[in-house]
């Protein structure tokens, strides 16, 4: 895809990619090299729910099992080496761990929102130390980042200066000693759920009982990269659009790609709404359910500063489609397609032409797959 570049009235650079008539061209396919996991038999290769994934420079694969609350370390050939931590509240134990982040110092940071701490592990020696940490909320997988200076950034709520004001959502940066060194305001638009098209507000006697997210509504997603810039989708906009900005500033780069919108799975959306109607004994306004699903499922950065976007396609339930962009100038670098579903959370780890990702089979069994990106034109001819 050849991009067009223009300067918007606010000074931001818009990079627009228009696919050819037959769709976004496929640049790479994923050649599976290694699969770790098993359906039965127990042992370290049987995963309950993978909540974190990272890879050491020597190829060791680090997997957090968020169900068992332990960390399994495998060598580059998939052999189990050791298990770190276990479920509990004592030193080196985990209760609500939801991610693993390996630093250049070789130590593994494990955020644990239920134990209110970040624990450090050496991949060989085990538990090293921990420091206090109380996040704004415990997400499905950790959405913070370890920056170029070894500072770990995580979302917190900063109390307001005046009573009655709303606190600020911000990333707080912790150095290796657990000292909070800085805060970065998070680009969040707060709206009253009672007047928000993306929520159903449940009230009793004039009091808010619950706010339920409308299925497939385009929510604003935010990712902080290692250079401490925010990448965001646009609230309420299902089109393929990403904005880059410095904290507290307006966007300076906008990426748009003309992938066609995909219709909402109405049966799935209605099933979610029906479940909430039964739970809360209400009737929801299902006209709020949008016609089209967000074009972007998830996005993340790799170590080579490529921005990867998990795109929603007609077959996104059965394959993985990832678009890659240069995070400096917004150019499209290529599109990777896998013949099996790559889970969006935790996001894949991509280094050079190697990919590590979590996949589920048709029985919802979790595996960790290592693959190599093979250029479509470089694939070997099939043997006769």
N, C-alpha and C positions, 0 to 999 in steps of 0.2 A: 504494500500500500504506500503510495506517495502522499506525504502530508502536505497540507496547505497551512501556512503560518500567517497570522495577522495579529495586530495589536488592538486590544479592546479599549473602549473609552477610558476605563479606569487604569490603563497602563499595563494590564496583564497580557501575557502572550498566549494566544489560543492556537493550539496545534490540533487540526482537524484531520482525521483519517477517514477516507471514503473507500469502503471495500468495493472490489469489482462486482459485476452483476451476479457472478456465481458464488459470492460470499468471501469471507476472510480466508486468504490462502494459508494452508498448513505448511509450516516451515520445518517442524521437527515432530517425530513420533517417539514415544517412550518405549525403549527396549528393556524389558524387565531382566535384571541380573540376579537379584536376591530377594527372597521373601522370608520374613520371620513371622511365625505365628502358627497356631494349631487350633483345631476345633475342639479337641478333647484330649484327655490324658494328663491335664495339669502341667505343672512345671513353669519355668520362667517365660516360655514362649507362648503361653496361653494368656491373652490379655483380656481384662474385663472391659476397661474403657481407656484408650490412650488419651491422656490429657496433656502431654508434652513430648516434644521430639527435638533432639539436637544431635549433631555429629561432631566428633573431635577431629582435629587436623590429621590424626593418624588413621582415621576411618572408623574408630569405635562409635557405635550407635547407642544413643542414650534414650531410653523410653520411660516416661512416667506413666505408670498404671494408676489412674485417678480413682479407680474402684478399690484396688488393694492398698493404695497410698504407699507405694514403694517405687524405686527407680531401678530398672534393669539395664545393665551395661553388656553389650554384645561386641565381639570383635568384628573386623571388617568382613569376615566370612560368615557372620551370623551366629557364631558360637557364643553361648552365654558365659560371661566372665565372672560377674558378681551381681548381687543385689544390694542396693544402698537404702537405708531407712526402712521403716515399717510404720504401720498405723499406730498412732498414739500421740500423747502430749509431752513426752519426755525429750531430753536433748537428742537430736538426730532423728526424732520421730515426726510423722506427718499426719495431719488431720484434714486439711483442706487444700493441699498442694494442687495447683492447676497449671503448672508450667515448669520448664527447665531452661536455663539460660547459661551457656558455657562462656566464660570470659577468656581473654587472652592470657590470663594468669594461670589457666588450667583448672580453675575452681568452678564448680557448678553452683549457680544460684537457683534456689527453689523457693518461690513465693508461696506462703502458706497462710491464707487469710483467716482460717479458723483458729490457728494457733497464734495469730497476730505476729508473725515473724517471717524473715527470710533466712533460710538455712543454707549454709555453704557445705559442699561436699568435695573431697578429693576423689577422683575416679578410681584411685587405687587404695587410698588409706581410709576413705569413708568420711564421716562427719567431722567438720573442722570447727565451726562456730555458727552463731546466729545473731541477728539483731532485730529489735522490735519493728513491726511494720503493720499498719492497720489500713487496708485499702478502702476506697469508697464503697466498693461492692466486690464480691467474688464472682468473676465471670466464668463462663464455661472453660475457656482457656485464657491464660495470661495474655494481656494485650499491652504490656509495657515493652520497654526496649533497653538494651545495654548500649550506651553511646560509645563514641570513639575514645573517651577518657576513662572508661570503666565505671561510669555512674549508671546505676539502675534506676529507671524512671517508671513510676506506677501512678495510677489515678487515685486521687484523694479528693475529699471535699474540704475546702478551706472555709472556716467559720466566717460569718459576716462581721463587718466592723460595727454595725448598728443592730440592736434588737429588732426583730421583725423582717429584716432583709434576708434575701436568699443567699446562701453560701455559694462560693465559686467552685466549680469543678476544675481541677488542675492536676497536672503531672508533677509529682514531687520526686526530685532526684536524690538518691542515697549513694554516698561514696562507699568504699569497701569496708569502712568501719561502722557503717550504718548511720552516719551523720547526714541529715537533710541539708543539702548544699544549695538548692534553688528550687523554684517552682515555675511552671510554664502554664499559662491559662489555656484551657482546652476549648476549642471552638464549638460551643454547644448552644443551640437555640432552644430556650425553655418556652413551652406553650402550655396553656391551661388544658388539661385532658378533656374538660367538658366542652371545649370549643375546637378540639384538634381533630382533623379528619383521619389521623392515624391511630386514634384510640377510641374505645368504647368506655365511657365513664359510668360506673355503677354507683348510684347514690342511694342512701337510705335516710329519710327524715332530714334531707338537706345536707347530709354529710357524705363526703367521698368515702366509699367502701373499697373500691378497686378501680384501676385503670388498665384495661386490657388492650394490647396491641392488635390492631387490625391485621390479619394475615396478608402477607405479600405487599404491605404498604412500604414505600421506599423510605427507609429510615436513613438518617445521616450516619455514615460510618467514618471513623477517624483512625488513622494510623500515624504514629510518630516514628520517623526514621532516625538513623544513627546520627545524622547531622542536625537533629532536633528541628525538623520541618514537619508540618502536618500535611497529610494527604487525606482528602475528604470527598465523599459523595455528597450530593445536594439533597437536603431534606425535601421529601415530597416529589422528587423528580426521578422517574424510573429509567430515564435514558442513560446511555453510557457516557458519563461525564465525571471527571476527577479534577479536583482543584488542589494546588500546592500553595502553602503559605507559611511564612514565619509566624511564631506565636504572637498573637495579638495584632497581626497585620492582615491586610486584604490579600487575596490570591495574587501570585505573580506568574503562575503557569496554570493553564487549563488544557486538559487532554480530552478530546471527544472522538469517539469511534462509532461509525454508523452501523453497528450491529442491530438487526431488527429486534423489536420487542417481542417477547413471548407471552402468550395468553396465560392468565392465572389458571392453575389447576383448581377449578371451581369446586370439585368434589372434596378436595383436601381442605379448602378454605371453609366450606360449609360444615365439614365435620368438626373443625376447630371451634367454629361459632356455636354449633349445636352442643358441644361439650360444655362450653361456658354458660350457655343458656340453662342447661340442666343444673350446673353447679351453683349458679347465682339466682336461679328462678326468675329470670328476666327474658325479655325478647329484645334482641339486638337489631340495630339498623344495618342490615346486610348490604344496603346500597353503598356503604362505605368501602366494601371490598373492591379493590381496583380491577379494571379489565386486564391490565398487563402487569407482569411481575418485573421487579427491578432487573435491569440488564447486567448489573454487577452483583455477584454473590459475595465475593471477598477479594481482598488484595493485600499484598505484602511485599517487603523488600528482600533481596538476597544480598550476599556479601559483596557481590560485584556491582552494587548500586543499580541493579535492574529492578524496575517496578513490575510485579507480576499481578495480573488481574484474572481472577477466576470468573469467566464469562458464562452467562446463562444462554444456552443454545437449545434448539429443539430436542436434542438428545442428551441434555446435561445430566439427566438422571442415570444415564448408562455409560457416559464417558467423561473424561476430564478435559476441559478446554481452557488453556491459560495463554493470555496475551502478554508479551514482554515489551516494556518500553524503557528507553534511556531516561533515567530520573533527572538528568541535567537539562536536556532540551526537549523531552517529550516525544522523541521519535519512536515509532513502532519498530521493534527489533525482530519480531517473529511471533509465531503462534505454535504452542506445543499441544498436541492431542495425545491422550492416552486411551488405550482400548479397555480400560477398567476405571471405575470411579475413584478419583483422588479426593479424599475428604478435605473440606475447606478449613476445618478446625480440628486439631492444630494445623496451621498452614504448613505446606511442604517446606523442606530445606533444599535449596538449590545452590550448587557451587559449580561454576564452569558448566560442564555438560552432564553433571551428575545430579540426580534427583532422589530425595528420600521423602516418602509420603505415607500417610495412613490410608488404608483401603478397607472396605468392608465387602464381604462376599454376599451372595444371595441369602445366606442364613444369618446375616448380621454379625458374622465373626470378624474380629479386627485383626489386621496384619500390618506389618511395616514392610514396605517395598522399597528396594533400591533399584534405580534404573538409569539408563544412559540415553541422553537426547541424541537421536540419530536424524541427520538431515534427510528430508524426504527423497532428495535426489541421490543420497549416498547409500540407500538401503540395498543390500545384496539381492541379486536376482534369485528367485526361488529355484531350488534344484529340480530337475526334471524327474 
